[in-house]
Amino acid sequence: MKREFTINIILLIIINLLIKPTYIFGIEARIQNLVGIETYGLYFAYFNFVFLFQFINDPGIQNWNAQNVPKNRDKVSTLLPGIFKIKAILSIIFICIALISSLIIGYTNQKLILLLCFNMVLSTMFMFFRGTISGLGYYKTDSILSVLDKSLMILILGYMAWVSTYQNHFNILGFVYGQAFAYIISCIVAGIFLIKKVTFRK
């Protein structure tokens, strides 16, 4: 067990050292150059605004789940469906409050607000899946999943920003859409893995 845990930590460090700097310097820097500093700064202003309401989207469920699953592996099949329902309800409330607040404050790009909310919902869901998978003892799988979203963003956004003709008229919505596709695929992969490993019961 200790040997497996040590190998997993080493694998995690190596993968993160390769993938995350590539995303930051190869993708984000490129997109910032394509859309301009002002537009990219506006994106971060919108992102930070939506992030203010993140506590509604995930009020500690992810941390609770990460601690609870290892202690109650035999009950995971009955607990997860209920948690999914709670997360779905909180996600809807989170999106509604963020949109209404943005209208009150005067943010004009509601489409960007909605997409950023959607991405945060997907991101927390992916982290929830990972926490469950890790809690069930599949540490190596969790290590691979930890960089799956960023790896997909490198592939999707890298193609859009470096290879395709779309780079000639790249806009910030393209960046957010690319992130969304990466999160969707990541959630599907993690969800399929969980379905194969856990027999869900009501």
Number of C-alpha atoms within 10 A of each C-alpha: 6 7 8 10 13 11 13 19 15 11 15 19 11 11 15 16 11 12 15 15 12 16 20 13 11 16 23 19 12 18 24 17 12 18 18 13 12 10 14 17 13 12 19 12 12 17 17 13 17 22 16 10 18 19 11 18 24 20 13 10 15 20 13 12 20 20 14 17 21 17 13 13 15 12 13 21 17 14 18 19 14 13 15 13 11 14 22 15 12 18 23 16 15 22 24 14 15 24 18 12 15 18 13 9 8 10 14 10 11 16 11 18 21 16 18 26 25 18 20 23 23 22 20 20 25 24 21 24 26 26 22 25 25 18 21 20 14 14 20 18 15 22 20 16 22 18 18 20 21 21 20 19 21 24 14 18 28 21 15 20 24 15 10 11 11 13 19 12 10 15 17 18 14 17 21 18 17 19 23 21 18 24 26 16 16 26 24 13 15 22 17 12 14 17 11 9 13 17 10 15 12 8
